[in-house]
C-alpha cells in the first residue's frame, strides 16, 4: 500500500488561502459539529413524543422528497454563474432562513405542550418542517461542498486547510454535546430541578445561533479560486461527467452499500441500559488526546500510503473494534448478569475501543473530504468543466434511496424490540436492552459490511494523481493568463 516519495510540483507547499479565510474555514468546520444533534433522537423520544409509526411515515415521505429535490438542485447549482461565484449566492441566501428553521425545530415542545405521540396537528407540522428544512438543506449542502472544493486550486493547500480545521475544531466542537450529556444525567437523576424540555430548547437555540453565526462569517469572507468553465454544462454533459468519474462512482457505491446499516445509536444504549449519557464523555477522555495527535501524521501518511489504504483504514477500523465490544458485552448472556448491563465492565471496554478508534481519527476526517475534492478535480481534468452540484446530489441520491428503507425500518424495529418512549431510564426490559446493545455494535456492521468492497478498486493515487494535478495546474494557469489578457478562455475537453 505504500507509495514512493513525491517530488512533483503537486506536492510542493503552495498557499492560496490567507489568514482571515483560514480562520473562517476553521469556524465553519466548528459550526458543523457545534450542536446537540447527537441527542436529537432522544429529544424526539423523551420530550416531543412523536410515535414511532409517525416517525416512520415522516422518514419515508421526507426521503422521497429529498430524492426528488436532489434531481433538480444539482442542475440549478451547476448552471449558476454570478459575479460572486457559483456557490456563494446560495450560501448567503439560505444562511439566516436555515438558522431560523432549526430554531423552530427546537421550539416544537413550546408550540405543542402536553400533546400525545399520535397528535395529528403536531405530526403535520413536524412533517412540514422536515420537508422545508430538507429542501433548503440540500441547496446549502451542495453549495457548501462546492465552495470547499474550490476555495483553493492546490491539493497541498487544501489538505492543510482540512487538517488544520479538523484539528483545531476538535478542541471546541464537542463542548455542547458534552454539556448536554451532563445536563441530561443531572436531570434524570434529580440532581438539578430542571425539565428536559427546557434543557433541550435552551441548548438547541444557543448552539444553533452561535453555529449559524460562525457559518455565516465563512460564507461572507471566503471566495472561490477555481475558475468555472464559461459555458454552462448541459444536463446530458453533467450526467456523462458523473458516469465517467470512477472515483465518484466507487465512493457512491460504497456509501450506497454502507447505507443498509441499521443502528439504534450509542446514546440510546448508554442512557437506557448503562443509565448515563455522560459515560460517552468518560470513555472518550483518553481518545481525545489520541485523536488530536492523530492529525500530526496525516500529511506523512498521505505521502507514504495510497488513498485506498487510508480510506479502508479510516473507515472500517471501528467496525473491527465493535466486533470485540459485542463479544465481550455478550458475556453472561441476556439479563442482569450480562456484561452489556454492567458499567464496571463496559466503561473500560468502551474506553479501550474509543482510544484505539481515535488513533485513526485524523485519517477518517481528512481523507474522505480530500477524496471528494480530488474527484471534482478529476471531473475537471477529464471533461474541462466541473459539476459539483450534480455530482454532489447524485452521490447522495443512491444512499438516500436506501435510507428510505432503513430510515423507515428503524422506528418500526425499535417498537418491535419492545422499546417504550418516555419510559424511566433503566426500566426497559432485559430483552430490549440487549437488542439496543446489539443494534449499536454488531448489527450495524452486519447490515453495512458490503460497503467495504468498492474501496478495494480505488486507484486515483501515485503517478496518476501527480499527472492529473500537473496538467490541471498548468491548464488553470493558462486560462487565467488568457482571461487577464482579455482573450476568450479556451474551451477544454
Secondary structure, 3 states (H helix, E strand, C coil): CECCCCCCHHHCCCCCCCHHHHHHHHHHHHHHHCCCHHHHHHHHHHHHCCCHHHHHHHHHHHHHHHHHHHHHHHHHHHCCCCCCCCCHHHHHHHHHHHHHHHHHHHCHHHHCCCCCCCCHHHHHHHHHHHHHHHHHHHHHHHHHHHHHHHCCCCHHHHHHHHHHHHHHHCCCCCHHHHHHHHHHHHHHCCCCCCCHHHHHHHHHHHHHHHHHHHHHHHHHHCCCCCCCCCCCCCHHHHHHHHHCCHHHHHHHHHHHHHCCCCCCCHHHHHHHCCCCCCHHHHHCHHHHHHHHHHHHHHHHHHHHECHHHHHHHHHHHHHHHHHHHHHHHCCCCCCCCCHHHCHHHHHHHHHHHHHHHHCCHHHHHHHHHHHHHHHHHHHHHHHCCCCHHHHHHHHHHHHHHHHHHHHHHHHHHHHHCCCCCCCCCCCCCHHHHHHHHHCCCHHHHHHHHHHHHHHHHCCCCHHHHHHHHHHHHHHHHHHHHHHHCCCCCCCCC
